[in-house]
Amino acid sequence: MDSIFHEKQEGSLCAQHCLNNLLQGEYFTPVDLSSIAHQLDEEERMRMAEGGMASEEYRTFLQQPSGNMDDSGFFSIQVISNALSVWGLELILFNSREYQSLMINPINEKAFICNYKEHWFTIRKLGQQWFNLNSLLTGPELISDTYLALFLAQLQQEGYSIFVIRGNLPECEAEQILGIMRVQQQQRPRLIGEDEAQTSAGHVLYVKTDEVVDEDEELKRALALSRQDIDVEDEEADLRRAIQLSMQGSQQAGSAGGPRESQNEMLTAEELRKKRQAYFDRQ
């Protein structure tokens, strides 16, 4: 749908795309984020200097590259957090004990940002519906309320860090339009460059004002299918999901900390993958 702002991947500027897709507009440029990163670097330098500019720690710090940005366009969580603070927004770690103890249903939140290694992307609620606004996709991906929890769970299994966005997001056209109508997706978007023969015109969101989808029933069917032995004929279709291939060219599963710790975790990830595949098989 044209009203949804979706900034697509350029170079390694996923942090910029993540922020702009979250805020639904061209709010930040690489120059803006670089300025924030340099400010953070200077603040860190001043703190290190307090221990003495002749100290070994200070000299070592000066020789190290910036931890807030690099030449490829990567920006740290500190940069993103500072950029969002301009709008009165804050980040809360989704899987922290403090947040999980609140027992909040994810559908009651407004947005999430996700990170795996050096890739950032946004999941946001617009109107009454959720959308995956990953800049590596050819367009916004509609996510049902009943599927959102499974989606977040698999992201965590794949090693993503997930942050909840708290605060009042800026008003946007998509929020106003989708606040009075629901949409249905004809075809899921693909990863950019995956199939050059397919254009973004094939990913139109059609307005549905007279039909109520029984999402609970759809989830029951998806979960029932996930318990069967599903013969996946097209493994590429499974691997191409943005949550699996968020870093272009990376085929390694698991977190940045290393391989899966145990076979039990692998089985859990596999079960979640089957649930995801079964859900989309029903679409």
ABEGO torsion letter per residue (X at the ends): XAABBBBBBBEAAAAAAAAAAAAGEBABBAAAAAAAAAAAAAAAAAAAAAAEAABAAAAAAAABBBAABBAAGBBBAAAAAAAAAAAGBBBBBAABAAAAAAGBBAAABABBBBBBEABBBBBBBBEABBBBABAABABBBBBBAAAAAAAAAAAAAAGBBBBBBBEBBBBBAAAAAAAABBBBBABBBBBBGABAABBAAABBBBBBAABBBBAAAAAAAAAAAAABBBBBABAAAAAABAAAAABBGBABBEBAAEBBABAAAAAAAAAAAAAAAAAAAAX
